[in-house]
Amino acid sequence: MDAMTGMLLWAAEALTLAFLLIAAWLHNRSHTVMGLWGLGFACHGIGVCLVGLRGIIPDFTSIVLGNELILLGIACWGLGVCVYDGVKVRVWLLVPALLYPIVVCLPQIYPYFWLRSALIQWASAAGYLILAYLLLTGQRPVPYVRRVFALVACCQSLIMINMGVQVLVSKPVAFAQMPNLLMSSVGNIICLLAGLMLGARMLMVKSEERLERAAVTDPLTGVLNRRGFLQRFDIVRQHVASQRTQLALILFDLDNFKQINDQSGHMTGDRVLAEFCATAQSCIGLRGEFGRMGGEEFACVVPIGSRAEAVGLAEAIRLTFMRQQIATEQGTLLSATASAGIAIAGGPIPIILDEMLSRADKALYFAKNAGRNRTALHDGLNISCVTNQRGEDARSGKPLQLNTAISLSHRTAGAQ
């Protein structure tokens, strides 16, 4: 098998892979990584084909355009890794592809086949090293696959560097005189196939992640659904047990939500749900977990140091949400309110999910029956409203001494 035949087979393989990946991307445009990797294989395959047709097509097309497409293909693979990791695109990915056509057209290089050959080998090696760097520094899962993928890219780079050195030493004037060209082509094909399999494994893991995330996420609000919240509850409970602190479970229910849907429309109702979730997540931060239990009912679980901390967090969410102005379908603004029920466990009170849910639910309905838009607490024996609608202590009527979370939420609401 001569060099041209080997390169055309290499090109046919790359183009077949490009067709499969691009077809998968066209079927689901959200798979941007597949589209970029498919484009990379397309550029690579067309470029290798043009290089292999040297002597049949114009030299400039083969020398400059063909090799430039090969470099652009490597850059597309790197761009795909950036998209996969959800990071900003690195502009320096394109440096080898941008510099090559400039340098190869210099009068000191273009007339000499061996100089052009060494240049494309080293430019390609630089592209593969950049790809290996992106794989090793990314934060996505399956690190072992990424490390093997990076090793394959480094092997590909070493093949290119070695070929460039041999070309400089032997100074061939045509493809037929290229040292170890067939072995190099075989090595390139093996690396190409290995990279494809490893990339496919990365895409499979990403798809599995997406499915797992969808299974525990509420599609409307983007927060945890009931299943996801209960899973996270167990994690927080184990952490609290190891730290010997307390755990607060807070249930929220939006007041008169059916009336909002009936009077302002279901789209407005969806906006109210989304606004409440955004408010709650902003107040909770990384301290605990928040999810939608169903309909207009939500839950928060958070480790606490005292009862006042749980009350302060519930009030931070309730009062901040109460001050929000939400656009309706009719172009007007409305305000909505929520009631909260708190159950606390830990210490002498065992942390049992069903019992905490039951106590928090009873406290929530106590707050509803007391007039809505307030917070009630179940202490294990008794239920009482701890705040009124204005956020004051329900017994004394004095302003509640709230924690940092509610102070911050007041400032946030005032700035809107």
Secondary structure, DSSP 8 states (H G I E B T S, - for coil): --HHHHHHHHHHHHHHHHHHHHHHHHH-TT-HHHHHHHHHHHHHHHHHHHHHTBTTB-HHIIIIIIHHHHHHHHHHHHHHHHHHHT----GGGGHHHHHHHHHHTSTTTTT-HHHHHHHHHHHHHHHHHHHHHHHHH---S-HHHHHHHHHHHHHHHHHHHHHHHHHHHH--SSGGG-TTHHHHHHHHHHHHHHHHHHHHHHHHHHHHHHHHHHHTB-TTT-SB-HHHHHHHHHHHHHHHHHHT-EEEEEEEEETTHHHHHHHH-HHHHHHHHHHHHHHHHHHHTTSSEEEEEETTEEEEEEEESSHHHHHHHHHHHHHHHHT--EE-TTS-EE---EEEEEEEEBTTB---HHHHHHHHHHHHHHHHHTTSSSEEEE-SS-EEE-B-TTSBBTTT-SB----HHHHHHHHHHHH-
